[in-house]
Amino acid sequence: MTVDANFTQVDVLRILHHVAGRFSSLCLEPGWLRKSAGCAGIKIIACMPGLGQKCVTDRDVSVVRTLLHVLKDMPYDLSQDVDEVMDVMTRVLRLSSANIPPSQPTDPPQLNKLMHLTSIFFQDLSNSNPIVRNASQKCLQLLSELNDKSLVDLLMPLRDKILANLYTKPLRALPFSIQIGIIEAVRYCVSLETHFVELNDELLRLLHEVLALADAEDAALLGRANPRQSLIEITKLRVACIKLLTASMPMTDFFAKQIQTRQK
């Protein structure tokens, strides 16, 4: 078979983009086998030197969103597959950061891309799925290392918007899994160095609400759902509450201000 001499790199790149798009589509289809095949295909392209890697970096934000979608739909008992998806995710993030020219570390398009990726993971710190929360934390840490920025510097431009979304949601009105996600996200932010989270009325209101949840009787928290499942969720909720209250103690001396806590 002869190869057309006019078949250029642009043509090859166009074909790779088409194939990568098909792999991404597989990731969005129902059924784990299709999603797994899509992830494997993205990994193959990401491992291809030259045009394959360029194809991935050209659409890295879209690929990251697709892989997060896979994690959100993943059954809880497939821990090995979580590692495989995370391997593809980290490859994409490393390629994206390696694509920044050393002479242009502050190039606006690259900064916008970094901010976009950071925003995606920052928002998913409060996801109701613990797999997604853990993945977001790992990816933020990787972005911090790859771009030689501290987590605080990386997240600071987005802090006010993200925290406002977390503070304005009344916890008691939400399902347990969403409550846990919000509490875990706030704990992550509170635990960052240099007091990333400011001590203000919104944070104190949330901490009061978290303290009330941790101290509430099971009967007050149980809904009409499956009692056994609800008790499991309540236990997870209490653990998340205690972790946040403990993390907040250095900046608020919170427990010392609670009369009911001192009396116990």
Sequence and secondary structure as in RCSB ss.txt:
>XXXX:A:sequence
MTVDANFTQVDVLRILHHVAGRFSSLCLEPGWLRKSAGCAGIKIIACMPGLGQKCVTDRDVSVVRTLLHVLKDMP
YDLSQDVDEVMDVMTRVLRLSSANIPPSQPTDPPQLNKLMHLTSIFFQDLSNSNPIVRNASQKCLQLLSELNDKS
LVDLLMPLRDKILANLYTKPLRALPFSIQIGIIEAVRYCVSLETHFVELNDELLRLLHEVLALADAEDAALLGRA
NPRQSLIEITKLRVACIKLLTASMPMTDFFAKQIQTRQK
>XXXX:A:secstr
    TT  HHHHHHHHHHHHHHHHHHHHSSSHHHHHHHHHHHHHHHTSTTHHHHHHHHTHHHHHHHHHHHHHTS 
TT HHHHHHHHHHHHHHHHHHHHTS TT TT HHHHHHHHHHHHHHHHGGG SSHHHHHHHHHHHHHHHHHTT  
HHHHHHHHHHHHHHHHHTS GGGS HHHHHHHHHHHHHHHHSTTT S   HHHHHHHHHHHHHHHS HHHH  SS
 HHHHHHHHHHHHHHHHHHHHHHHHHH TGGG HHHHT 
